[in-house]
């Protein structure tokens, strides 16, 4: 009897581990890219934060009375595109803007923003269309996070300006960095369009206080990677980035990262470093 109980317990524990693993897989994939599966539509929508795009899949079938007829394929393709555009719009609403906001919050609050996002989605690029043996068609659409989409969302995100901090006195070291790499592994940090890097006192080191809007719109406020070496050699941070370690995250979205006061002062210390912050030359490494 005892051995049977142990077997049953082992099966239950195994199932719990399996399902918890599935939950994790919905947020990221193996390899060097950080890809988020959109919960509302499952595998039909994903946000690739490393490559900076949103992608969605749509499936369409012709009405039964048209099966085997010349009109079948065009009608199935049209239905698949409609489904893909609908899924892509849903995927955009799941994009995290900052640690407390997702795009859906903006579209619900503003009919103008909602209409603008819909307009950008309609301009998405068809990456693939596949005709399946059962008569259905599968279409994959993709749109970049940067550019037109960011032009709508980033200005809204940058409205949340923090209290101004007194300018730092330049350090005598003369060290000039070309970018910043934030190692946020082990913190369960998550990506966002407008992340913040804060010191231990909650003051911004990087964020809306010091970025240039045009750079933020055209290339995003930060890049994301899953490998530290790859992030340090990424062309975004060029040839001499400073690497700092995240201590913890802040906010429900876990996209704001706290670094030590010592690291914060190292970055603030040289006035020349403000240039790379302004140009969004920042990479964040996630698990």
C-alpha positions in Angstrom: 0.0 0.0 0.0 2.8 2.4 0.9 4.6 1.7 -2.4 1.4 2.5 -4.3 1.0 5.8 -2.5 4.6 6.7 -3.3 4.0 5.9 -7.0 0.8 8.0 -7.1 2.7 10.9 -5.3 5.5 10.6 -7.8 3.1 10.8 -10.7 1.4 13.9 -9.2 4.7 15.6 -8.6 5.9 14.8 -12.1 2.7 16.3 -13.6 3.1 19.5 -11.5 6.7 19.8 -12.7 5.6 19.2 -16.3 2.9 21.8 -16.3 5.1 24.4 -14.5 7.7 23.8 -17.2 5.0 24.4 -19.9 4.3 27.8 -18.2 7.9 28.8 -18.4 8.2 27.7 -22.0 5.4 30.1 -22.8 7.6 33.0 -21.8 10.9 32.2 -23.5 12.6 29.8 -25.9 15.9 28.1 -25.9 18.9 29.6 -27.7 20.0 33.2 -27.7 16.7 34.9 -28.4 14.1 36.0 -25.8 10.7 35.2 -27.2 7.4 35.7 -25.3 4.3 33.8 -26.3 1.2 35.9 -26.0 -1.0 34.3 -23.4 -4.4 35.3 -24.9 -3.7 33.6 -28.3 -1.1 31.0 -27.4 1.3 29.9 -30.1 -0.5 32.0 -32.7 1.2 35.2 -31.4 4.7 35.9 -30.1 7.0 38.8 -29.3 10.6 38.4 -30.1 12.4 40.9 -27.9 15.9 40.0 -29.1 15.1 40.6 -32.7 12.5 43.3 -32.0 9.4 42.1 -33.7 5.8 40.9 -33.1 4.6 37.9 -35.1 1.2 36.2 -35.5 -0.2 33.3 -37.4 -3.7 33.0 -39.0 -5.4 30.0 -40.4 -8.2 30.1 -43.0 -10.5 27.7 -44.8 -12.9 28.1 -47.7 -16.6 27.5 -47.1 -17.4 23.9 -47.6 -19.4 24.5 -50.8 -16.3 25.8 -52.5 -14.0 22.8 -51.7 -12.3 21.6 -54.9 -13.3 24.6 -56.8 -11.0 27.4 -58.2 -12.3 29.9 -55.7 -11.2 27.7 -52.7 -7.6 28.8 -52.4 -8.2 32.6 -52.7 -11.0 32.5 -50.2 -8.9 30.4 -47.7 -6.0 32.8 -48.1 -8.3 35.8 -47.5 -9.7 34.2 -44.4 -6.2 33.3 -43.1 -5.0 36.9 -43.5 -8.0 38.2 -41.6 -7.3 35.7 -38.8 -3.6 36.7 -38.8 -4.3 40.4 -38.6 -6.7 39.8 -35.8 -4.2 37.7 -33.9 -1.4 40.3 -34.5 -3.6 43.1 -33.1 -4.2 41.0 -30.0 -0.5 40.3 -29.7 0.4 44.0 -29.8 -1.9 44.6 -26.8 0.1 42.1 -24.8 3.4 44.0 -25.3 4.7 45.3 -22.0 5.4 49.1 -22.1 7.0 49.4 -18.7 6.9 47.7 -15.3 3.3 48.8 -14.7 1.7 49.1 -18.2 1.0 47.0 -21.3 -0.2 48.4 -24.6 -3.7 47.3 -24.0 -3.9 49.8 -21.2 -3.2 52.6 -23.7 -5.6 51.3 -26.3 -8.4 51.0 -23.8 -7.8 54.6 -22.5 -7.5 56.2 -25.9 -9.6 55.6 -29.1 -6.9 57.5 -31.0 -4.1 55.2 -29.9 -6.3 52.2 -30.5 -6.9 53.4 -34.1 -3.2 54.1 -34.6 -2.2 50.7 -33.5 -4.8 49.1 -35.8 -3.4 51.1 -38.6 0.2 49.9 -38.0 -1.0 46.3 -37.8 -2.6 46.6 -41.2 0.8 47.4 -42.6 2.4 44.2 -41.3 4.5 42.2 -43.7 3.5 38.7 -44.8 6.5 36.4 -43.9 5.0 33.1 -45.0 1.8 31.6 -46.5 1.4 27.9 -46.7 -1.3 25.9 -48.4 -2.0 22.7 -46.4 -3.3 19.4 -47.7 -6.7 19.8 -46.0 -7.5 22.9 -48.0 -6.7 25.4 -45.3 -4.1 28.1 -45.6 -1.7 29.4 -42.9 -0.3 32.9 -43.0 2.4 34.4 -40.8 2.5 38.2 -40.4 5.3 40.2 -38.8 5.8 43.9 -37.7 8.7 45.5 -35.9 8.5 46.9 -32.4 10.6 49.9 -33.4 9.5 52.5 -35.9 5.8 53.1 -36.5 4.7 51.1 -33.5 7.2 52.7 -31.1 6.2 56.1 -32.6 2.8 55.6 -31.0 3.8 54.0 -27.7 7.2 55.4 -26.7 6.1 59.1 -26.4 3.2 58.0 -24.2 5.7 56.0 -22.1 8.1 58.9 -21.8 5.4 61.1 -20.3 6.0 59.3 -17.0 9.1 61.4 -16.1 10.6 60.9 -12.7 11.8 63.6 -10.3 14.8 65.4 -11.7 18.1 64.4 -10.0 21.0 66.9 -9.6 23.6 66.4 -12.4 26.5 64.3 -11.3 30.0 65.8 -10.9 32.2 64.1 -13.6 34.7 61.7 -12.2 38.4 62.3 -12.7 39.0 58.8 -14.2 38.4 59.9 -17.8 36.8 56.5 -18.7 34.4 56.9 -21.5 32.0 54.1 -22.2 30.2 53.4 -25.5 27.2 51.5 -24.0 25.9 49.7 -21.0 25.2 46.0 -20.5 22.9 45.1 -17.6 23.2 41.5 -16.4 19.7 40.8 -15.0 20.0 37.0 -15.0 18.7 35.2 -11.9 16.2 38.0 -11.1 13.2 36.8 -13.2 13.4 40.1 -15.0 11.1 40.6 -18.0 11.5 42.8 -21.2 9.6 46.0 -21.9 9.6 48.8 -24.4 10.5 51.4 -21.8 12.6 49.7 -19.1 14.3 51.7 -16.3 17.7 51.1 -14.6 17.6 52.5 -11.1 20.1 52.8 -8.2 19.4 51.4 -4.7 17.7 54.7 -3.7 15.2 54.4 -6.6 16.8 57.2 -8.7 16.9 56.7 -12.4 20.3 55.8 -14.0 18.7 55.1 -17.3 15.1 55.6 -18.5 12.8 58.4 -19.6 14.9 61.0 -17.8 17.9 60.8 -20.2 16.9 59.2 -23.6 16.4 61.0 -26.8 12.9 60.2 -28.1 14.0 59.8 -31.8 16.6 57.1 -30.8 14.1 55.4 -28.6 11.5 55.3 -31.5 13.9 54.2 -34.2 15.8 51.4 -32.3 14.0 50.9 -29.0 15.2 51.9 -25.6 17.2 48.7 -25.1 18.1 45.5 -26.7 17.6 42.1 -25.1 19.8 39.0 -25.1 20.1 35.7 -23.2 23.9 35.5 -23.4 26.2 38.0 -21.6 29.1 37.6 -24.1 26.8 38.1 -27.1 25.3 41.2 -25.4 28.8 42.7 -24.7 29.8 42.3 -28.3 26.5 43.5 -29.8 26.9 46.4 -32.2 24.3 48.4 -30.2 26.8 49.0 -27.4 29.9 49.1 -29.8 33.4 48.5 -28.6 33.7 49.6 -24.9 30.5 49.0 -22.9 30.3 49.0 -19.2 28.8 45.9 -17.6 26.8 46.1 -14.4 25.0 43.5 -12.4 21.3 43.7 -11.5 20.5 43.3 -7.8 16.7 43.0 -8.0 13.7 44.1 -10.1 11.0 46.6 -9.2 7.4 46.8 -10.2 4.8 44.1 -11.1 6.1 43.7 -14.6 9.7 43.1 -13.3 11.2 45.2 -16.1 12.8 47.9 -13.9 16.2 46.8 -12.7 18.1 47.9 -9.6 21.9 48.1 -9.8 24.3 49.0 -7.0 24.9 52.7 -6.1 28.6 52.1 -6.9 27.8 50.9 -10.4 25.3 53.8 -10.8 27.9 56.4 -9.8 30.4 54.8 -12.3 27.9 55.4 -15.1 26.9 58.9 -14.0 30.5 59.8 -13.2 31.7 60.8 -16.6 29.7 63.4 -18.4 30.6 61.8 -21.8 28.6 58.7 -20.7 25.4 60.7 -21.1 25.9 60.4 -24.8 25.4 56.6 -25.0 22.4 56.8 -22.6 20.8 59.4 -24.9 21.3 57.1 -27.9 19.8 54.1 -26.1 23.0 52.1 -26.4 21.8 49.6 -23.7 21.6 45.8 -23.7 19.8 43.8 -21.0 20.6 40.1 -20.4 17.7 37.9 -19.2 17.4 34.3 -18.3 
